[in-house]
């Protein structure tokens, strides 16, 4: 058999970079927060472990259980502090991203490489390579970056679209309003001050919270100026809840939407109530569905964050 030279520093650097990219992509894909120091420390742990296979005294540590343990430690360090439920969720997505990167590398080896002497060794995190062309590493890195940049968008467009409509409960003071909401992947409205996601709902859903004279005036004039509305509500209990949300749409590039800060909304997902307090409800004085199938548009970020909470 031919001889080859192993450079431990190269193995370390490759695994360190790949571990960092996978952890970074996991954070981007799921929306979980982390910081660079934690990601770097977790990547260091993975890179050091990748050297174990080349050290005779530590060769016994390269078992399935040790691989699992090291990867669990990496995720914990990268995203600390974590609740148990959230930890298991992010661990699963970490393995998903790692498998995507590994699959990209193996796929490129299969289609491009003609050298039968290529040897690959799997550590607990990503592929550690011996005599592997940099082309294959670039493929793995590229796949990981793509998952990080576009994975969440794909999730929203496909997974969330499969859910489509879910009931929500809007609570404002002692009043509760139940409405069916459409998960709208095109809804990117946020409060310009706080960055809080905005749910859009029809006026007739929340009509009871407005003083009768204000509601009647608004219903009669669908183009009622937003400044007039805020003035009329200035001396009501709703005054400290009012927000003005700028938006753009076809034929209306500088529209303004009246927003209300509720006490909370409750998403009823698979019969399980999920409470969300950081949200603004935009009031739309028209119908959202011509067939009346739904009366609210749910910001996809709210559902995603609720599921991963």
QUILIN-V899245 format. One record per backbone hydrogen bond with DSSP energy under -0.5 kcal/mol. CO is the residue of the C=O (numbers start at 1). NH is the residue of the N-H. E is the energy in kcal/mol with one decimal. If there is no record, write none. Layout:
BEGIN
CO,NH,E
CO,NH,E
END
This chain:
BEGIN
5,7,-0.6
6,8,-0.8
7,11,-2.3
8,12,-2.6
9,13,-2.4
10,14,-2.8
11,15,-2.3
12,16,-2.5
13,17,-2.7
14,18,-2.5
15,19,-2.8
16,20,-2.2
17,21,-2.5
18,22,-2.4
19,23,-2.4
20,24,-2.9
21,25,-2.9
22,26,-2.2
23,27,-2.1
24,28,-2.3
25,29,-2.9
26,30,-2.2
27,31,-1.9
35,39,-2.2
36,40,-2.8
37,41,-2.4
38,42,-2.5
39,43,-2.2
40,44,-2.1
41,45,-1.9
42,46,-1.9
43,47,-2.5
44,48,-2.5
45,49,-1.9
46,50,-1.6
47,51,-0.5
48,51,-1.1
49,52,-1.8
51,54,-1.5
52,55,-1.2
54,56,-0.6
55,58,-1.6
55,59,-0.6
56,59,-0.8
58,61,-1.6
59,62,-1.7
61,63,-1.4
63,67,-2.6
64,68,-2.6
65,69,-2.5
66,70,-2.8
67,71,-2.2
68,72,-2.1
69,73,-2.3
70,74,-2.5
71,75,-2.1
72,76,-2.1
73,77,-2.7
74,78,-2.6
75,79,-1.9
76,80,-0.7
83,87,-2.7
84,88,-2.1
85,89,-1.8
86,90,-2.6
87,91,-2.1
88,92,-1.9
89,93,-1.8
90,94,-2.1
91,95,-2.0
92,96,-1.8
93,97,-2.5
94,98,-2.4
95,99,-2.6
96,100,-1.8
97,101,-2.2
98,102,-2.8
99,103,-2.8
100,104,-2.0
101,105,-1.9
102,106,-2.7
103,107,-2.5
104,108,-2.0
105,109,-2.3
106,110,-2.4
107,111,-2.2
108,112,-2.4
108,113,-0.7
109,113,-1.2
114,116,-0.7
115,118,-1.3
119,130,-1.3
121,123,-0.5
121,128,-2.1
126,123,-1.4
128,121,-1.9
130,119,-1.0
133,136,-1.1
133,137,-1.1
134,138,-2.6
135,139,-1.6
136,140,-1.9
137,141,-2.8
138,142,-3.0
139,143,-2.3
140,144,-2.1
141,145,-2.5
142,146,-2.3
143,147,-2.0
144,148,-2.2
145,149,-2.6
146,150,-3.0
146,151,-0.5
147,151,-1.9
150,154,-2.2
151,155,-2.3
152,156,-2.3
153,157,-2.3
154,158,-2.2
155,159,-1.2
155,160,-1.6
156,161,-0.6
158,162,-1.4
159,163,-0.7
160,163,-0.6
160,164,-2.4
163,165,-2.1
164,183,-4.1
166,181,-2.8
167,268,-2.4
168,179,-2.5
169,171,-0.6
169,266,-2.5
170,172,-0.6
170,177,-2.3
171,263,-2.2
171,264,-1.3
172,175,-1.8
175,172,-2.3
177,170,-3.0
179,168,-3.0
180,295,-2.2
180,296,-0.8
181,166,-2.3
182,184,-0.9
182,298,-3.0
183,185,-0.8
184,187,-1.8
184,300,-0.7
186,188,-0.9
189,198,-2.0
191,195,-2.8
196,191,-2.8
197,280,-2.0
199,201,-0.5
199,282,-3.9
200,297,-3.3
201,284,-3.0
202,205,-1.4
202,206,-0.9
203,206,-0.5
203,207,-0.7
206,209,-2.0
207,210,-1.4
211,215,-2.6
212,216,-2.5
213,217,-2.1
214,218,-2.4
215,219,-2.7
216,220,-1.9
217,221,-1.5
220,222,-0.5
221,224,-1.7
225,229,-1.6
226,230,-2.3
227,231,-1.9
228,232,-2.2
229,233,-1.5
231,234,-0.9
233,236,-1.5
236,239,-2.1
238,241,-2.1
238,242,-1.0
239,242,-0.7
241,261,-1.8
243,245,-0.6
243,259,-3.5
244,246,-0.6
245,257,-3.0
247,255,-1.8
249,252,-2.2
252,249,-2.6
252,255,-0.6
255,247,-2.6
257,245,-3.1
258,283,-3.4
259,243,-2.8
260,262,-0.8
260,281,-2.9
264,171,-2.7
265,267,-0.5
265,276,-2.8
266,169,-2.1
266,268,-0.5
267,269,-1.0
267,274,-2.6
268,270,-0.6
269,272,-1.9
271,273,-0.6
272,269,-2.4
274,267,-2.9
276,265,-2.8
277,279,-1.4
280,199,-3.0
280,282,-0.6
281,260,-2.5
282,201,-3.1
282,284,-0.6
283,258,-0.6
283,285,-0.5
284,203,-2.2
284,286,-1.8
289,292,-1.3
295,202,-2.1
296,182,-2.8
296,298,-0.5
297,200,-1.9
298,184,-1.9
299,302,-1.2
299,303,-1.0
300,304,-2.3
301,305,-2.7
302,306,-1.9
303,307,-2.4
304,308,-1.7
306,309,-0.8
END
